[in-house]
Amino acid sequence: MPTALDEVDVKGAFKRTESTYRSTVEEGSRFSPASGRYHLYVALACPWADGVLAALFMKGLEGAISYSITHSTWQRTRPEDPDDVHCGWVFRKPGDPALSNSLGFGHFECDEALIPDTVNGCETVRDLYQKAGDAVGKYTTPVLWDKQEGTIVNNESLDILRILNGKFNNFATNPDLDLFPAELMDAAQEANAWIYPNINNGVYRCGFAKTQEAYEQAFGQLSAALDRAESLLAEQRFVLGDAFTYMDIRLFMTLVRFDPVYSVYFKTNCGTIEGNYPNLFDYVKDVYQMPGMSRSINMKHIKMHYFTSHPDLNKYGIIPKGRDVDLSQPHHREKLSAKKPRIL
């Protein structure tokens, strides 16, 4: 059962595998939109899953789609089997005994942010996948689950973003928010072509590289892409201009984790967002302050996961203290809204 740490090629470069559940929600199909039928499983630490949860909040779909939140520290998912060393996401309740990492180090709280699996009663995300008939993995979040069919609809974050954006508007309190405006989708593809591989996935390509060559290649591409994003966002408010889209959710979710986690843990020390990229830092504050977004950001969970779940990288699970950065401070980016957008 692979995890992200196992996804490397023969040259030691990180190669993310594709998601395996790719159904959609469509009126008249097997998975039809309905209030109360679907459940979302997320880890607050995971930028992909966290972006989906942010979209749920921003669209106002909490009343239509329920959700569970995992503990941030990966655990042995079959601890009773000494030959099964898979580690992954687990469910706990607030107030449960604290967890240690898979080597037994550390003491990581079961806090009030946790929401156990109230639909299937699973103890691990692996159990959830196996309930859907998947015994291979990898067992990732986010997961969109159909309570009626008792199976996984989709586990690809971009697909789920599209589903939440357009398939549940009859149940949303903010149905007018369109994260995928048709007139901007060509521009979105152009932007995604360099943001995803070099920034979103680029930080993982640095952090999980197993050779110096693979690391330095990823580092150089990440550094260049951050410079490109800094230049772009000096002239326009969002990635695609005046409109806030799914591209901003995905870029923000990486940038908000960059200073407290990636610059240290993943060795992406080309600078800090706060100290070296003033336009990106103001952009992070701008997006963070959008209605619904800050509810999805739990820095305690974010740091806890990365620094405690990979003993190969941090054996004792020591979490750097770092600084508390106030993202509610003024960002002054409203002035950019009238400018003509461009795509670098």
C-alpha positions in Angstrom: 0.0 0.0 0.0 1.9 3.1 -1.2 2.0 6.5 0.3 3.4 9.8 -1.1 6.9 8.9 0.2 6.9 5.9 -2.2 6.1 7.8 -5.3 9.6 8.2 -6.8 11.1 7.2 -10.1 14.4 5.6 -10.8 16.2 8.9 -10.6 14.8 9.7 -7.2 12.2 12.2 -8.4 8.8 12.5 -6.8 6.0 11.4 -9.3 2.5 11.8 -8.0 0.1 9.0 -9.0 -3.3 9.8 -10.4 -6.5 9.4 -8.4 -8.6 6.3 -9.2 -12.2 7.3 -8.5 -13.3 9.8 -11.1 -17.1 9.7 -11.2 -19.1 12.9 -11.1 -22.5 14.0 -9.8 -25.1 14.6 -12.5 -28.8 14.8 -12.6 -30.3 11.5 -13.8 -27.1 9.6 -13.3 -26.1 7.0 -10.8 -24.9 9.8 -8.6 -27.6 12.5 -8.6 -27.4 15.7 -6.7 -29.3 15.7 -3.4 -29.1 17.3 -0.1 -27.9 15.0 2.6 -26.8 12.2 0.3 -23.1 12.9 0.2 -20.3 13.0 2.8 -16.8 14.5 2.4 -13.7 13.1 4.1 -10.8 15.6 4.5 -7.5 16.1 6.3 -7.0 19.8 7.2 -3.3 19.4 6.6 -3.6 18.2 3.0 -3.7 21.2 0.6 -5.8 19.3 -1.9 -8.4 18.2 0.6 -8.4 21.5 2.5 -9.1 23.3 -0.8 -12.2 21.2 -1.3 -13.3 22.0 2.3 -12.8 25.7 1.6 -15.0 25.5 -1.5 -17.7 23.8 0.6 -17.6 26.7 3.0 -17.4 29.4 0.4 -20.3 27.9 -1.6 -22.4 27.5 1.6 -22.9 23.8 1.3 -22.5 22.6 4.9 -26.2 22.1 5.2 -26.3 19.8 2.2 -23.0 17.9 2.4 -21.7 16.6 5.7 -18.0 16.0 6.4 -15.4 14.3 8.6 -11.9 15.6 9.6 -9.1 13.2 10.2 -6.3 13.4 12.8 -3.2 14.9 11.3 -0.6 12.4 12.4 -0.5 9.3 10.2 -0.8 6.0 12.1 -0.3 2.3 11.4 -3.5 1.3 9.7 -3.1 -2.4 10.6 -1.2 -2.3 13.8 -2.2 -5.8 14.7 -0.3 -7.1 11.6 3.5 -6.8 12.0 4.0 -7.3 8.3 1.7 -4.5 7.2 3.5 -1.2 7.8 1.2 1.1 5.9 0.6 4.4 7.6 -2.2 6.8 6.8 -5.1 9.0 8.0 -7.1 7.9 11.0 -10.3 9.2 12.6 -10.5 10.2 16.2 -12.9 12.1 18.4 -12.0 15.3 20.3 -10.7 14.4 23.7 -9.5 10.9 22.7 -6.0 10.0 23.9 -3.1 11.8 22.2 -1.4 9.9 19.3 2.3 9.3 18.8 4.0 8.9 15.4 4.5 5.5 13.9 7.7 5.0 15.8 6.1 5.8 19.1 7.5 9.3 19.5 5.6 12.5 20.3 2.3 13.3 21.9 -0.2 14.8 19.4 -3.5 16.0 20.7 -7.0 14.9 19.6 -8.4 18.4 19.5 -11.8 20.0 18.9 -11.2 20.2 15.1 -11.6 16.5 14.7 -14.9 15.0 13.3 -15.0 11.2 13.3 -16.6 9.1 10.6 -20.3 9.5 11.4 -21.4 7.8 8.2 -19.5 4.5 8.1 -17.9 4.3 11.5 -14.5 3.7 10.0 -11.4 4.1 12.1 -9.1 4.8 9.1 -9.3 6.2 5.6 -7.9 2.9 4.5 -11.0 1.2 6.0 -13.2 3.6 4.0 -11.5 2.6 0.7 -11.7 -1.0 1.5 -15.4 -0.7 2.2 -15.7 0.6 -1.4 -13.8 -2.5 -2.6 -10.3 -1.0 -2.9 -7.6 -3.1 -1.3 -4.7 -1.5 -3.2 -4.6 2.2 -2.3 -3.1 4.7 -2.0 -5.7 5.9 0.6 -5.9 9.6 0.1 -8.1 12.5 1.0 -10.3 14.2 -0.1 -13.0 11.6 -0.6 -16.5 12.3 -1.8 -18.7 9.5 -0.5 -22.2 8.5 -1.5 -24.3 7.4 1.5 -27.0 5.9 -0.7 -24.7 3.7 -2.8 -22.2 3.1 0.0 -19.2 3.9 -2.2 -16.6 6.5 -3.2 -17.8 8.9 -5.9 -14.5 10.7 -6.5 -11.1 11.2 -4.8 -9.6 13.7 -7.2 -9.6 17.2 -5.6 -10.0 19.1 -8.9 -13.0 16.9 -9.9 -14.6 17.5 -6.4 -14.0 21.2 -6.7 -16.0 21.1 -10.0 -18.7 19.1 -8.4 -19.2 21.4 -5.5 -19.0 24.4 -7.7 -21.8 23.5 -10.1 -23.8 20.4 -9.1 -25.3 21.5 -5.8 -26.3 25.1 -6.4 -29.9 24.3 -5.6 -28.8 23.6 -2.0 -26.0 26.3 -1.7 -26.4 29.5 0.3 -23.9 31.2 -2.1 -24.8 29.7 -5.5 -23.6 32.7 -7.5 -19.9 32.0 -6.6 -18.5 30.4 -9.8 -15.0 29.0 -9.4 -14.9 27.7 -12.9 -16.2 30.6 -15.2 -16.4 29.3 -18.7 -14.8 32.3 -20.3 -11.7 31.9 -18.2 -11.1 28.2 -18.5 -8.5 28.5 -21.4 -6.6 31.0 -19.3 -6.9 28.7 -16.3 -5.4 25.8 -18.2 -2.5 28.0 -19.2 -1.8 29.1 -15.7 -2.2 25.6 -14.3 0.4 24.3 -16.7 3.1 26.1 -14.8 1.6 26.6 -11.3 0.6 23.0 -10.6 3.9 21.2 -11.6 6.3 23.8 -10.3 4.5 25.2 -7.2 1.6 23.0 -6.0 3.4 19.8 -6.8 6.8 21.5 -6.8 7.1 21.7 -3.1 6.5 17.9 -2.8 9.0 17.3 -5.6 11.6 19.1 -3.4 10.5 17.5 -0.2 10.2 13.9 -1.3 13.2 13.9 -3.7 15.6 11.1 -3.0 18.6 12.3 -5.0 20.4 15.7 -5.1 19.8 15.9 -8.8 16.0 15.5 -8.5 15.9 18.0 -5.6 17.9 20.7 -7.4 15.8 20.4 -10.5 12.6 20.7 -8.6 14.0 23.6 -6.5 15.1 25.6 -9.5 11.6 25.2 -11.1 9.9 26.1 -7.9 12.0 29.2 -7.4 11.4 30.4 -11.0 7.7 29.8 -10.7 7.4 31.8 -7.5 9.2 34.7 -9.2 6.7 34.4 -12.0 3.7 34.4 -9.7 5.2 37.3 -7.8 5.4 39.3 -11.0 1.9 38.3 -12.1 0.2 39.2 -8.9 2.0 42.5 -8.8 -0.3 43.6 -11.6 -3.6 41.8 -10.9 -5.6 40.7 -7.9 -6.0 37.0 -8.7 -4.4 34.5 -10.9 -6.8 35.0 -13.7 -7.4 38.7 -13.2 -10.4 40.2 -11.2 -12.2 36.9 -10.8 -11.5 34.6 -7.9 -11.4 31.0 -9.2 -10.3 27.5 -8.4 -6.8 28.5 -9.4 -6.6 30.8 -6.5 -7.8 28.2 -4.0 -5.1 25.8 -5.2 -2.3 28.4 -5.3 -3.3 29.8 -1.9 -3.3 26.4 -0.2 0.3 25.9 -1.2 1.5 29.4 -0.3 -0.2 29.5 3.1 1.8 26.4 4.0 5.1 27.6 2.5 6.7 29.5 5.3 5.6 27.4 8.3 6.2 24.0 6.7 7.7 23.8 3.2 10.6 26.2 3.5 11.9 24.2 6.5 10.6 20.6 6.0 10.7 20.3 2.3 14.0 22.4 1.9 12.3 25.0 -0.3 14.5 27.7 1.1 14.6 30.0 -1.9 13.0 32.6 0.4 9.9 33.0 2.5 6.6 34.3 1.2 6.4 36.9 4.0 10.0 38.1 3.6 10.8 37.8 -0.1 7.6 37.9 -2.0 5.6 40.9 -0.9 2.9 40.5 -3.6 2.4 36.9 -2.8 2.2 37.6 0.9 -0.5 40.3 0.4 -2.3 37.8 -2.0 -2.3 35.2 0.8 -3.8 37.7 3.2 -6.4 38.7 0.6 -7.5 35.1 -0.1 -7.5 34.2 3.6 -9.9 37.0 4.3 -12.4 35.9 1.8 -15.7 34.7 3.3 -15.4 31.1 4.3 -11.7 30.6 3.6 -10.2 31.1 7.0 -12.5 28.4 8.5 -10.6 25.9 6.5 -7.1 26.9 7.7 -5.9 25.1 10.8 -2.1 25.8 11.2 -1.9 23.4 14.1 -3.1 20.5 12.0 -1.0 21.6 9.0 2.3 21.6 11.0 1.4 18.6 13.0 0.9 16.4 10.0 4.0 17.3 8.0 6.4 17.2 11.0 5.0 14.0 12.6 3.9 11.7 9.8 7.1 10.9 8.0 9.7 9.4 10.4 12.1 9.0 7.6 12.3 12.8 7.5 11.7 13.7 11.1 12.2 10.6 13.4 11.2 12.2 16.7 8.2 14.2 15.4 9.6 17.6 16.7 7.3 20.4 15.4 9.2 23.7 14.9 7.7 26.5 16.9 7.9 29.2 14.3 6.1 32.5 14.4 2.4 33.3 14.5 1.6 35.4 11.4 -1.6 37.5 11.4 -3.2 37.0 8.0 -6.1 39.2 8.9 -3.9 42.3 8.5 -4.7 44.7 5.5 -3.6 43.5 2.1 -4.3 46.6 0.0 -5.1 44.5 -3.1 -8.5 46.0 -4.0 -6.7 48.6 -6.0 -5.6 45.9 -8.5 -9.1 44.9 -9.4 -9.5 47.5 -12.2 -6.3 46.5 -14.0 -6.4 44.4 -17.2 -5.5 40.8 -16.4 -2.5 39.0 -18.0 -1.2 35.5 -18.0 2.5 35.0 -17.8 
